[in-house]
Amino acid sequence: MDSFLDSTVIINYFEYNYKIGELKKKCFDYVEFSKGKILTSFIVQDEVRRVILKRKEMYGCILRKVKDPSYEITYNENIKFLNKEDIKFTHGLYLKLKDKSINNLEEDFGSEIVFLNASLRLFLRKRINEISITKSDLDSSVLSIIHDFIDDFADCRVLTSAIQIQQNKEIFFFVTADQHFDPNGYNFIKTEPKLENYKFPNLKNFLYED
């Protein structure tokens, strides 16, 4: 069966090269050993890029705090990509890393961002069989209905793009590792009368698999 990959799976697939973990291994193995076509959308591509930009901004905050302990890692107008939850995580990561050499941190952070960007370019060229649906292609009606069920608008765009791609294809897997796509919630969305004429991909969420 073919698979549509969410950004969470793609990032975990990249990170398996240097961050060992059960979830990352599941994502890596799935992509590596998938026998069907791998599909995604330009929406997902943009989300992966946004994740990388968020991480770069997070590391920038940490480096600034290490250099200047008086600097406060807080949400402000200069923060472009981090939300309040990200800021909290960034502060916690700073506490773990604050005693490390600034030169080592700069080298490690820089290498990771370069690696992620290079991995994305290679992944799109070598692993993705088909990519479609830009932001302007999104069905605003479907997007609005999905948003009634899922608060995170970025996730709504991703799912909407997957549903649109599904309409003219054999049923494929919507593969994710995102808590917003829990099986019960996903099945509930499928019961929405306004979406009864739409085909949904089969959900495969590694967060809810043993």
C-alpha positions as CSV (number, residue, x, y, z in Angstrom):
1,M,0.0,0.0,0.0
2,D,1.2,3.5,-0.8
3,S,1.9,6.0,2.1
4,F,1.4,9.7,2.6
5,L,4.1,10.9,5.1
6,D,3.5,13.6,7.7
7,S,6.3,16.0,8.7
8,T,6.8,14.3,12.0
9,V,7.7,11.0,10.3
10,I,10.1,12.7,8.0
11,I,11.9,14.6,10.8
12,N,12.1,11.4,12.9
13,Y,13.5,9.6,9.9
14,F,16.3,12.2,9.5
15,E,17.1,12.2,13.2
16,Y,17.5,8.4,13.5
17,N,21.0,8.9,12.1
18,Y,22.2,10.7,15.3
19,K,19.4,10.3,17.9
20,I,18.5,6.7,18.7
21,G,15.0,6.1,20.0
22,E,12.1,3.7,19.5
23,L,9.9,6.2,17.7
24,K,12.7,7.3,15.4
25,K,13.5,3.7,14.6
26,K,9.9,3.0,13.7
27,C,9.8,6.0,11.4
28,F,13.2,5.1,9.9
29,D,12.3,1.4,9.3
30,Y,8.9,2.3,7.8
31,V,10.4,4.6,5.2
32,E,13.4,2.4,4.5
33,F,11.4,-0.8,4.0
34,S,8.2,0.7,2.4
35,K,7.3,-1.3,-0.7
36,G,4.6,1.2,-2.0
37,K,5.0,4.7,-3.3
38,I,5.7,7.4,-0.9
39,L,3.5,10.5,-1.3
40,T,3.4,13.9,0.4
41,S,2.3,17.4,-0.2
42,F,4.0,20.8,-0.5
43,I,2.2,21.6,2.7
44,V,4.2,18.9,4.5
45,Q,7.4,20.0,2.8
46,D,6.8,23.6,4.1
47,E,6.1,22.2,7.6
48,V,9.5,20.3,7.6
49,R,11.2,23.5,6.6
50,R,9.4,25.3,9.4
51,V,10.5,22.7,11.9
52,I,14.1,23.3,10.9
53,L,13.7,27.1,11.1
54,K,12.1,26.7,14.6
55,R,15.0,24.6,15.7
56,K,17.5,27.1,14.3
57,E,15.8,29.9,16.2
58,M,15.7,27.8,19.4
59,Y,19.4,27.1,19.2
60,G,20.0,30.8,18.5
61,C,18.2,31.7,21.8
62,I,20.2,29.1,23.7
63,L,23.5,30.4,22.3
64,R,22.6,34.0,23.2
65,K,21.7,32.9,26.7
66,V,25.0,31.0,27.2
67,K,26.9,34.1,26.0
68,D,24.8,36.5,28.0
69,P,23.1,35.0,31.1
70,S,21.1,38.2,31.6
71,Y,19.3,37.5,28.3
72,E,15.8,36.1,28.9
73,I,14.4,33.4,26.7
74,T,10.8,34.7,26.5
75,Y,8.2,35.1,23.8
76,N,8.6,38.5,22.1
77,E,8.3,40.3,18.8
78,N,11.7,39.2,17.7
79,I,10.7,35.5,17.9
80,K,9.4,34.5,14.5
81,F,8.8,30.7,14.7
82,L,8.6,29.7,18.4
83,N,5.4,29.5,20.3
84,K,5.1,29.6,24.1
85,E,5.4,25.9,24.4
86,D,8.6,26.0,22.3
87,I,10.0,28.8,24.5
88,K,9.4,26.6,27.6
89,F,11.2,23.7,25.9
90,T,14.1,25.9,24.8
91,H,14.6,27.2,28.4
92,G,14.7,23.6,29.6
93,L,17.2,22.6,27.0
94,Y,19.3,25.6,27.9
95,L,19.5,24.5,31.5
96,K,20.8,21.1,30.4
97,L,23.4,22.6,28.0
98,K,24.5,25.9,29.8
99,D,27.7,24.5,31.1
100,K,29.0,23.2,27.8
101,S,31.6,25.0,25.7
102,I,30.0,27.7,23.5
103,N,32.3,26.7,20.7
104,N,31.1,23.1,20.9
105,L,27.5,24.2,21.1
106,E,27.9,26.4,18.0
107,E,29.5,23.6,16.1
108,D,26.9,21.0,17.2
109,F,23.9,23.2,16.5
110,G,25.3,24.4,13.1
111,S,26.1,20.9,12.0
112,E,22.6,19.7,12.9
113,I,20.9,22.5,10.9
114,V,23.1,21.8,7.9
115,F,22.4,18.1,8.1
116,L,18.6,18.6,8.4
117,N,18.5,20.9,5.4
118,A,20.7,18.6,3.3
119,S,18.6,15.6,4.4
120,L,15.4,17.3,3.3
121,R,16.8,18.1,-0.2
122,L,18.0,14.5,-0.6
123,F,14.8,13.0,0.7
124,L,12.6,14.9,-1.7
125,R,14.8,13.9,-4.6
126,K,15.4,10.3,-3.7
127,R,12.5,9.1,-1.5
128,I,9.3,10.9,-2.5
129,N,7.5,9.4,-5.5
130,E,4.9,12.1,-5.8
131,I,4.4,15.6,-4.2
132,S,1.4,17.8,-4.8
133,I,-1.1,20.2,-3.2
134,T,0.2,23.7,-2.5
135,K,-1.3,26.1,0.1
136,S,-3.4,27.7,-2.7
137,D,-4.7,24.3,-3.8
138,L,-6.2,23.5,-0.4
139,D,-10.0,23.0,-0.3
140,S,-11.1,25.8,2.0
141,S,-14.3,24.0,2.8
142,V,-12.6,20.8,3.9
143,L,-10.0,22.7,5.8
144,S,-12.6,24.6,7.7
145,I,-14.5,21.4,8.7
146,I,-11.2,19.7,9.8
147,H,-10.4,22.8,11.9
148,D,-13.6,22.2,13.9
149,F,-12.0,19.0,15.2
150,I,-8.3,19.9,15.3
151,D,-7.1,23.1,16.9
152,D,-3.6,23.1,15.3
153,F,-4.1,24.8,12.0
154,A,-0.8,23.5,10.5
155,D,-2.1,19.9,11.2
156,C,-5.4,20.8,9.6
157,R,-3.6,21.8,6.4
158,V,-1.6,18.6,6.3
159,L,-4.6,16.4,6.8
160,T,-6.6,18.4,4.2
161,S,-3.9,17.9,1.7
162,A,-3.8,14.2,2.4
163,I,-7.5,13.9,1.9
164,Q,-7.4,15.8,-1.4
165,I,-4.7,13.6,-2.7
166,Q,-6.6,10.5,-1.6
167,Q,-9.7,11.3,-3.7
168,N,-8.3,10.0,-7.0
169,K,-6.2,7.2,-5.7
170,E,-6.5,3.7,-4.1
171,I,-6.6,4.0,-0.3
172,F,-3.2,4.7,1.1
173,F,-1.8,5.1,4.6
174,F,-1.6,8.5,6.3
175,V,1.6,8.0,8.3
176,T,2.3,10.2,11.2
177,A,3.8,10.5,14.7
178,D,1.6,13.5,15.8
179,Q,-0.5,13.3,18.9
180,H,-3.2,15.5,17.2
181,F,-4.0,12.6,14.9
182,D,-5.1,10.0,17.6
183,P,-7.1,7.1,16.2
184,N,-10.3,7.9,18.1
185,G,-10.3,11.5,17.0
186,Y,-9.4,10.6,13.4
187,N,-12.3,8.1,13.2
188,F,-14.7,10.7,14.7
189,I,-13.7,13.2,11.9
190,K,-14.6,10.5,9.4
191,T,-18.2,10.4,10.7
192,E,-18.7,14.1,10.0
193,P,-21.8,14.2,7.6
194,K,-20.2,17.1,5.6
195,L,-17.3,14.8,4.7
196,E,-19.3,11.7,3.9
197,N,-18.5,11.9,0.2
198,Y,-14.8,12.1,0.8
199,K,-12.4,9.1,0.9
200,F,-10.0,9.1,3.9
201,P,-6.6,7.5,4.0
202,N,-6.0,4.8,6.6
203,L,-4.4,6.3,9.7
204,K,-1.0,4.8,10.8
205,N,0.2,6.7,13.9
206,F,3.4,5.4,15.4
207,L,2.6,7.1,18.7
208,Y,-0.3,4.6,19.2
209,E,1.4,1.4,18.0
210,D,3.3,-1.0,20.2
